[in-house]
Amino acid sequence: MIDPRLSINQATIKYADLKTALSVTAQAGVEAIGLWREPVQEVGLATAASMLTDSGLRFTTHCRSGFFTMPESPQRRASIADNLVAIEEAATLAAAGADGSTAVLVLVAGGLPDGSRDIVGARERVRDAIGELAPHASAAGVTLAIEPLHPMFASDRCVISTLGQALDIASDFDPATVGAAVDTFHIFWDPDVLDSIARAGSEGRIATYQVCDWNTPLPADVLLSRHYPGDGVIDFESLTRAVIATGYHRDIEVEIFNKEIWHTDPLIAVQRTAAAFAAAVSPHLTPISTEQSHA
C-alpha cells in the first residue's frame, strides 16, 4: 500500500522529463511530487502548471534556488533576480497542484565565492539575500525553505551546514515566509540534530521533510551518493519521530541523487521508492487523518 504522505522529488527520477515524471508518479499510486526548475522551464511555467493540474498530484516543493553568497556585484543581482522568478514559479505551481499543495521554495545557499576563505561573511550574505527576497515571498504566499547541506559541501555548494545555522538565519523572519528543509541525508550526523528539529518545530519552521539514505563508500562524485531509505546507515526512526512530534503533518519527500537509480526505468524507481518508504519511514509516522495529511 502506498503511504498517502509520500512525495516523489523529481530528482529521484532525474532523467524523466516533466510529463513522464508526473505520469509515472501518478501511475504508481503516489499522490504528490516535488518539482525541479529546469524541467519546468523546459516546457514553460504555464504548460507545466497545466500538466500538474491534469496529473491530479499535490505539489510539495520547488527545487531549487539560492546561490547568493557572492559579494555585491552584477552576478549577485542576477542571482537575486533569478530567485524572484523561482518564487513566482513556486506560487504558480502550488496553485496548480491538487488540494493541499504547498508553496515551498527550497534554497541552497551557495558555497564560498572564488578565492574567498570568509565563510562567516558568506553566511551573512545569505541572511541579507533572504531579507531581500522575504517580502516578495510573503506577498506570493511562498515559504522559503533554507536547506542545510552536509559539511562536505560547504566550500562549493552550501555554507549552511546544520539545521541550527539555518534556523538562526530564519529567526529574523516570519515563520510562514522563511523556514527550513529537514533532509536526513544532510543532517543525520549532527549531534544536535534532535534538539534542532524540536526547535524548528517549536518555531513553526519545518517547511519540508525530505528523506533518503547514506551509505559508504561514497562515489567519486559525492553529490550522487544518496540511496533508497533503508539501504544505508541513517536512523529514520529517531529522525522521523522527532519531526512528527513537532506536529509536522505535510507530505514527506524522497529525494535521491544516484546514477544507478536514474538509469532505472522511472516507474520502477518510483515503485521501489514507495516500497522503501513504506518499510523504513512509514512505521514511524503517527497516524493522522487524511484531511490533516493534505493540509
N, C-alpha and C positions, 0 to 999 in steps of 0.2 A: 504494500500500500504506500502511495506517495504521501509524504508528510505535507500538509497544506501550507506550512510555513517555509518550505524550501523555495529558494530562488536561485536560478542559474545565472551567475555572472557571465556575460558573453565572452570574457577572456578564457573561460574554461573550454570553449569551442571556437577558439580564435580564428581558425581557417574557414569557418562558416560565414557566409555573408548574412546580412540582416534578415532577409527573407527566410533563409534556411534556419538560422538561429531561432527565430520566432516559431517556425513550423515544428521543428523537432522538439522544442521545449514543450509546446502545447501537446504534441503527439504523445510524448512520454507521460503526460498527465501532471506535469509540473505547472503550477498556477502563476508563477512570477518570474521576471527576468530583470537583470541589471544590464544596461547597455553601455557601449563604449562610443566615444565621439567619432572616431574615424569611420566605422561602418554607417553611422547615422549620416555623416556628412557625405559619404559616397552616393547616397540616394537623395539627399536633401532633407531638411528638417520636416517640411510639410508632408512629404511622402513617407518618411519614417514614422511620423505621428499617426498617419492613416493606417500604415501597416500594423502598428502596435495596437491600435483600436480594433482592427479586424481580427487580430490574434486572440483577443479576449484575455490577455495576460495582464497582471498587475505589473507596474514599473517600480523598481525598488531603488536603484541608484543610477547616476550617470557618471561614468569614469572617463577620463579623469581630467582635472585641471590643476592649477597651481603653477609651480616652477617660476617662482618670483623672488629668488634670493639675491639677484644681482643688484648692484647699486643703481641709483637713479641714472637713467640713460634711455635712448630710443628703444633699446631691447627690453627694458623694464616696462616702458609704456606699451609696447606691443604685447607683452605678456598680460598686463592688466586688461587691455582691450580684448584679448582672446578669452580671458576669464569672464568678462561680461557677456560675451557670446555664449559661453558654456552655461552661464546662469539662465539665459533665455532658452537654451536647448532643454535644460532640466525642467524648467517650468512647463514648457510646451509638451514634453513627453509625459510628465506626470498627469497633465490634464487629459492626455490621450489614453492613458492606461485604464485598466478596469477599476471599478470601485475599490477604494482602499489604497490606491497608488500614492506614493510619497515623492516629494520633490527634494531629492538629496543629491548634491554635487560633491563628489569625493575630491579632496585637494591633496596633492602630493607636493610638499613644499619646494623641492629642488635641492640640489647639492651645493657644495662650495663653489662660488664663482671661480673662473680660471685664475690661477695664480694666488688665490687667497688662502689664508690659514685662519681667518677670523670667523669661526663657526658661531660665536656668540652674536656678532654683528649680523650674520646671515639669518639667524633666528629672529632677531629684532625686525629685520626687513620683511620676514613672513608676517609678523604681527601688523606691521604698517600696511602691507598689501591687503590683508584681510580687513583692516579698518577702512580701506577704500572700497572694498567690494561689499561689505556688510549692508550698507543702506540699499544697494541695488538688489541684493539677495532678499532682504526683508520685503521690499516692495513687490518682488516677484513671487513671494511665498516659498522660497528655496532655502533649505538648510545647507550650509557649507560644512562638510564633514572633514576635519583635519585628520589625515591618516598618518600616524607614526609608522615608520619603516624600521626594520631591523638595523642595528648599528652598522652592519657591513655595507649599507647603502648610504651612509652619512656623507661621504665625500662626493658622490656623483648623482644621487637621486633625492635624498631627503635628510635634512639636518635635524628633523624632529624624529627622535629615536624611541621615545617612551610615551605611553599614554599620559603620564603625568605632565610631560612637556606640552603635549597637545592641549591638555585641559588648562594649563597655566595661560596659554595664549587665548583659548576660547573664553576664559573667565572675564575678559574685557567686554564681552558682547552678550546680547540676549541669547539664551539657550535655544530659542526657536530659530535663530538665524545662524549661529555657529556652534557646532557640536564636534564630535569625534567619531571616527571609524574605528571599531574594535575588530582587528584582524588577527586571528590566532597565530598565523604564520609569523607575524612581526613582533608579537608581544609575549608569547608564551614563556620566554626565557627570563623575563623581568621579575626579580624577587618581590617587587612591589605591585605586581600586576593585579592581584585580587583587591588590594586596597584601592588601587586606581580605578578599577571597574566600579567598586562601591561608590567612590567619589563621583565618577561620571554619572552614575545613576542618580545619586542624591542631587546633583546639579541639573539633571534632566538633559544630559548632553550625549547620550548614546544615539547617534544618528543612524548607524547601521552596524550589524554584527555580521562579520564575514569569517568563513571557516575554510581551512584546508590544512594539510598536514606537512610536517617537516621530517625529512629523513636524510641520513648520511650514508655514503659520501655525497657531498654536493657536486654537481656538474661544474665544468669549467665556467659556464655562464650561470652564476648563482641565481640570477633572476628566474631561471627556469627550473627551480628546484622544489616546486610545490607538488603535493601529492593528494590523492583522494583521502578524505577523512578516514582515519583508522589504519592507514598504510605507513604510519611513522610513529613519532615519539610524543606528540602533543597530548596532554591530558584534557580531553574535551569535556570530561565530567566536571572538573573543578571550574574551568573557564565558563562553560555554558550555564552551569548552575549559578555562578556569580552574576552573569549577565541577566538571567531570568529573574533572579532575586531582586534586581533593581526595579522590576516592573516592566522591563522591555517586552513589548508584545508585537513588534513588527516582524516582517519576514527576515529570514536568515539566508544570506548568500553563500554559495560555494564559488570561490574564485581561485582557479588553478592555472599556473603558468608551467606547462610541461610539454615538451615537444612530442613525446610519445603519445600523450593524451590528445594533443592537437591533431596528430596524424590518424587517430581513431575515427571511424565513422561518427559524425556528430550525434546521431540518435543513440548509438551505443554508448558514447561518452556521457550523454545526459542520463541514460538509464543506469549506468554504473555509478554516476554521481549520486543519483537518488537512492540507490541501494546502500552506498557507503554512508550517506547522511542518515538513513534510517537506522543503520547499525551503530554508528559512532556518536551521533548528535541527538537524534530524536528521543532516546531513552532518558535524556537529562532535561527535557523540556517540561515545565509544569503545565499540565493540561489547562487550556483556557478555551473560551467559547470561540466559535468560528467568527463571530462579529468582531471580537477583540483582536483576533489574529490578523484581520484585514484592516485594522484601524491605522 
